[in-house]
Amino acid sequence: MISHYKHALAVGVFAAGFMISAPFAAATEYPLAIENCGSTLHFDAAPERVVSLGQSTTEILYSLGLADKVKGTGVWFGPVMDEFRDVNASVPRLADNDPGFETVVAQKPQLVATQYQWHVGPKGIVGTTEQFNELSIPVYTAPADCVGKDNAGGGDGVRHDRFSMDLIYREISDLAQIFDIEDRGAALIARLKDREARSLAQVNASGNSNVSTVFWFSSAEIKSDPYVAGKNGAAGYIAEKLGVTNIIDSDEEWPTVGWETIARANPDIIVIGKMGRRRFPADDWEVKMDFLKTDPVTRQMKAVKNGNIVVMDAQSMDPTIRLIDGIETLAQAVERLSASN
């Protein structure tokens, strides 16, 4: 209990200090109507109880100091951010993956916040938006999963427009407005934008303007064509933001591309995803690393020979609040590459 208090106090002190330099934000006026993913959500007051389905959305709520409002979570991909370990331990985890509809409703939420329409949406596997609306429970969906993206076919959906970090900032701003903590939202956005700007300055200062990369998420089989980042997704945004060339020019978010094609492009840096799941053998980053160093095609690539293989949290390659970590990780890799040349 004491450690939880100290952690909450530290977060509060940090937030208070940071908000001094953040833009002023007016208090929310209720009743509030907010547009979200083609629907209008209505609030007569700030919700006191929210269920969060999706790790990024949960970590955004924690980052806004709203852990006390979170009455249940689900859809986890790995350990929570280190700074929220104590806070998260006090919040009920309804399921590691997908909780049942009745389990969510039993928490008596005044809001369900979801990272993916795959879980709560028109055809949600946890529940449909209509089911929750029938119980007067509004559903807020992360804009990154619906703006410029078509989820009608289910699964991961198809992203038609390029991802932008602005979609994460919109989620932060929307949730801050819903909960009447707009100053906190403005402070968090300002902090993340500052980190983006610092990473770009770091790359520019390195003087290395012709760097190429590929992002390897996973593979269905270790020797099969890998799932790599196209230009429309979050990893593509990382490369574009830093002025790094993503050798995969596909509009698809995670296309499969043969290693011979990747080897011909011969990127300067190979980024490999690290994740907690083990759906495929290549989900293990050490398996990826071993393959790159032993396969007769990949071991000849300059990134492998020169040791320019970067391990990145897979969530930092996806449209999450952790994308800033991914930007910083690649910026540091570009700086190291420049220093070694």
C-alpha positions in Angstrom: 0.0 0.0 0.0 2.9 2.4 0.9 4.6 1.7 -2.4 1.4 2.3 -4.3 1.1 5.6 -2.5 4.6 6.7 -3.2 4.3 5.8 -6.9 1.0 7.7 -7.2 2.6 10.7 -5.4 5.7 10.6 -7.7 3.5 10.5 -10.8 1.4 13.3 -9.5 4.4 15.5 -8.7 5.8 14.9 -12.1 2.6 15.6 -13.9 2.1 18.8 -11.9 5.6 20.0 -12.7 5.2 19.2 -16.4 1.8 20.9 -16.7 3.4 24.2 -15.8 4.9 24.3 -19.3 1.9 22.7 -21.0 -0.7 24.7 -23.0 -3.6 25.8 -20.9 -6.8 23.7 -21.5 -10.3 24.8 -20.5 -12.4 22.5 -18.4 -14.8 20.2 -20.1 -18.4 21.4 -20.4 -21.1 18.8 -19.9 -23.2 17.5 -21.4 -20.5 16.5 -23.8 -20.9 15.2 -27.3 -17.8 13.7 -28.9 -17.3 12.3 -32.4 -15.5 8.9 -32.5 -15.1 6.5 -35.4 -18.4 7.5 -37.1 -20.4 7.6 -33.9 -21.4 10.4 -31.5 -20.8 9.6 -27.8 -22.7 11.5 -25.1 -21.6 12.2 -21.5 -23.5 14.0 -18.8 -20.5 13.9 -16.5 -17.0 12.4 -16.4 -17.2 8.6 -16.1 -16.3 7.1 -12.8 -15.9 3.6 -14.1 -14.2 2.5 -17.3 -13.2 -0.9 -18.7 -10.2 -0.7 -21.0 -9.6 -3.4 -23.7 -6.2 -3.0 -25.3 -2.8 -2.4 -23.7 -2.1 0.9 -25.4 -5.4 2.4 -24.4 -4.9 1.2 -20.9 -1.4 2.7 -20.7 -2.8 6.0 -22.1 -5.4 6.0 -19.3 -2.7 5.3 -16.7 -0.5 8.1 -18.3 -3.4 10.5 -17.7 -3.6 9.6 -14.1 -6.9 7.7 -14.4 -5.9 4.3 -13.0 -8.5 4.8 -10.2 -11.3 5.0 -12.8 -10.2 1.8 -14.5 -12.3 -1.1 -13.2 -11.0 -3.8 -15.5 -8.6 -4.5 -18.3 -8.1 -7.0 -21.1 -6.2 -7.6 -24.4 -2.6 -7.5 -23.1 0.4 -8.1 -25.4 3.2 -7.9 -22.9 4.2 -6.4 -19.5 2.8 -3.0 -18.6 5.2 0.0 -18.8 7.6 -0.1 -15.9 6.3 3.1 -14.4 2.8 1.6 -14.1 3.7 -1.8 -12.7 2.4 -1.0 -9.1 -0.7 0.8 -10.3 -1.6 -1.9 -12.8 -1.3 -4.6 -10.1 -4.2 -2.9 -8.3 -6.5 -2.9 -11.3 -8.5 -6.1 -12.0 -7.3 -8.0 -15.2 -10.5 -9.5 -16.7 -8.5 -11.5 -19.1 -5.0 -11.6 -20.7 -6.8 -11.7 -24.1 -10.5 -11.3 -24.7 -12.9 -11.1 -21.7 -16.5 -12.2 -22.2 -19.3 -9.6 -22.7 -20.9 -10.5 -19.4 -17.6 -10.1 -17.6 -17.2 -6.6 -18.9 -20.7 -5.6 -18.1 -20.4 -7.0 -14.6 -17.9 -4.2 -13.9 -20.7 -1.7 -14.4 -18.7 0.5 -16.7 -19.9 4.0 -17.7 -17.4 3.7 -20.6 -15.7 0.9 -22.5 -12.5 2.1 -24.2 -11.1 -0.2 -26.8 -8.0 -0.2 -28.8 -9.4 -2.4 -31.7 -12.8 -2.7 -33.3 -11.9 -6.4 -33.6 -12.7 -6.6 -29.9 -15.5 -4.2 -29.6 -17.1 -2.9 -32.8 -19.7 -3.8 -35.4 -18.6 -7.4 -35.2 -16.6 -7.4 -32.0 -15.6 -10.7 -30.5 -15.9 -9.4 -26.9 -19.2 -7.6 -27.8 -20.7 -5.4 -30.4 -21.0 -1.7 -30.1 -24.8 -2.2 -30.4 -24.8 -4.6 -27.5 -23.1 -2.1 -25.2 -25.3 0.8 -26.5 -28.4 -1.1 -25.6 -27.2 -1.0 -22.0 -26.4 2.7 -22.4 -22.7 2.0 -22.2 -20.7 4.2 -24.6 -17.8 2.7 -26.5 -14.8 4.8 -27.4 -12.5 3.3 -30.0 -8.9 4.4 -30.6 -8.9 6.6 -33.7 -5.7 4.8 -34.9 -8.0 1.7 -35.5 -10.7 3.5 -37.6 -9.4 6.7 -39.2 -8.2 5.9 -42.7 -8.7 2.2 -42.0 -11.4 -0.3 -43.0 -12.2 -3.0 -40.5 -15.2 -4.4 -42.3 -13.4 -7.5 -43.2 -12.5 -8.3 -39.6 -9.1 -9.2 -38.3 -6.4 -6.5 -38.5 -8.4 -4.5 -41.1 -6.9 -2.6 -44.1 -5.2 0.8 -43.6 -5.9 3.0 -46.7 -4.2 6.2 -45.3 -0.8 6.5 -43.8 -0.7 6.3 -40.0 0.3 9.4 -38.1 1.1 9.9 -34.5 -1.6 12.6 -34.5 -4.1 9.7 -34.2 -2.5 8.8 -30.8 -2.6 12.4 -29.8 -6.3 12.5 -30.7 -7.0 9.6 -28.5 -5.2 11.2 -25.6 -7.0 14.5 -26.2 -10.4 12.8 -26.5 -10.0 10.8 -23.3 -8.8 13.8 -21.4 -11.8 15.8 -22.5 -14.2 12.9 -21.6 -12.7 12.8 -18.1 -12.4 16.6 -17.6 -8.6 16.5 -17.3 -7.7 18.4 -20.4 -4.6 20.0 -18.8 -3.2 16.5 -18.2 -3.9 15.6 -21.8 -2.2 18.7 -23.1 0.8 18.0 -20.9 1.2 14.4 -22.0 0.9 15.4 -25.7 3.5 18.1 -25.3 5.9 15.7 -23.6 5.5 13.1 -26.4 5.9 15.7 -29.1 9.0 16.9 -27.4 10.5 13.4 -27.5 9.6 13.2 -31.2 11.4 16.5 -31.9 14.5 15.5 -29.9 14.8 12.2 -31.9 14.5 14.0 -35.2 17.2 16.5 -34.1 19.4 13.6 -33.0 19.2 12.1 -36.5 19.8 15.4 -38.2 22.8 16.0 -36.0 24.3 12.7 -37.0 24.7 13.9 -40.5 23.6 10.6 -41.9 20.9 11.3 -44.4 20.9 8.2 -46.5 20.0 5.4 -44.1 17.7 2.5 -45.1 15.9 0.0 -42.9 13.5 -2.9 -42.8 11.2 -3.8 -39.8 10.7 -7.5 -39.3 7.7 -8.2 -37.1 7.6 -12.0 -37.3 7.2 -15.0 -39.7 4.7 -17.8 -39.9 7.7 -20.2 -40.2 11.3 -19.1 -39.6 12.4 -19.7 -43.1 9.3 -18.4 -44.8 8.7 -14.9 -46.1 8.7 -12.5 -43.2 6.0 -10.1 -42.1 7.7 -6.7 -42.6 6.4 -3.1 -42.3 5.0 -1.4 -45.3 4.8 2.3 -45.6 1.2 2.9 -44.4 1.6 1.6 -40.8 3.1 2.8 -37.6 6.6 1.4 -38.4 6.5 3.1 -41.7 5.7 6.3 -39.9 8.8 5.9 -37.7 11.0 5.7 -40.8 9.3 8.6 -42.5 9.4 10.8 -39.4 13.2 10.3 -39.1 13.9 10.6 -42.8 15.0 7.0 -43.0 14.2 4.9 -46.1 11.9 2.0 -45.5 13.0 -0.5 -48.3 9.4 -1.9 -48.3 7.3 0.4 -50.5 4.1 -1.6 -50.1 0.8 0.1 -49.2 0.0 -2.9 -47.0 0.6 -2.5 -43.3 2.5 -5.8 -42.8 3.1 -7.5 -46.2 5.1 -10.7 -46.6 8.3 -10.2 -48.6 11.0 -12.7 -49.6 14.4 -12.6 -48.1 16.0 -12.6 -51.5 14.2 -9.3 -52.2 15.2 -7.8 -48.9 18.8 -8.9 -49.4 18.9 -7.2 -52.8 17.8 -4.0 -51.2 20.5 -4.6 -48.5 19.2 -2.1 -45.8 21.7 -0.4 -43.5 19.7 -1.3 -40.4 17.4 -4.4 -39.6 14.8 -3.8 -36.9 13.5 -7.0 -35.3 10.4 -7.2 -33.1 10.5 -8.3 -29.5 7.2 -9.5 -28.1 5.7 -11.6 -25.3 3.4 -13.8 -27.5 4.6 -17.1 -29.0 2.2 -17.7 -31.8 5.1 -18.3 -34.2 8.7 -19.4 -33.5 9.9 -16.1 -35.0 8.0 -14.2 -32.4 11.1 -14.8 -30.3 13.6 -12.1 -31.1 16.5 -14.4 -30.4 15.2 -16.9 -33.0 15.1 -14.0 -35.5 18.7 -13.0 -34.6 20.0 -16.5 -35.0 18.3 -16.8 -38.4 19.8 -13.6 -39.6 23.3 -14.7 -38.6 23.1 -18.2 -40.0 20.9 -18.2 -43.1 23.1 -18.2 -46.2 21.2 -15.3 -47.7 20.7 -13.0 -44.7 24.1 -13.4 -43.2 25.6 -11.7 -46.3 23.6 -8.5 -45.7 25.6 -5.5 -44.5 23.4 -4.9 -41.5 24.1 -8.4 -40.3 27.8 -8.2 -41.0 28.2 -4.8 -39.4 26.0 -5.7 -36.4 23.4 -3.1 -37.2 20.4 -5.3 -36.0 18.1 -3.4 -33.6 15.7 -5.1 -31.2 12.5 -3.1 -30.8 9.5 -3.8 -28.6 6.8 -5.0 -31.1 4.3 -2.5 -29.6 6.7 0.3 -30.5 6.1 -0.8 -34.2 2.3 -0.6 -33.8 0.0 2.4 -33.5 0.3 2.7 -29.7 1.6 5.3 -27.2 4.9 3.3 -27.2 5.6 4.3 -30.8 7.6 7.2 -29.4 9.9 4.6 -27.9 10.3 3.1 -31.4 11.2 6.5 -32.8 13.8 7.0 -30.1 15.2 3.4 -30.6 15.7 3.9 -34.4 17.1 7.4 -33.9 19.8 6.0 -31.6 20.6 3.3 -34.1 21.0 5.9 -36.9 23.3 7.8 -34.6 25.4 4.7 -33.8 25.6 3.9 -37.6 26.9 7.4 -38.3 29.5 7.2 -35.5 30.8 3.9 -36.9 31.2 5.2 -40.5 
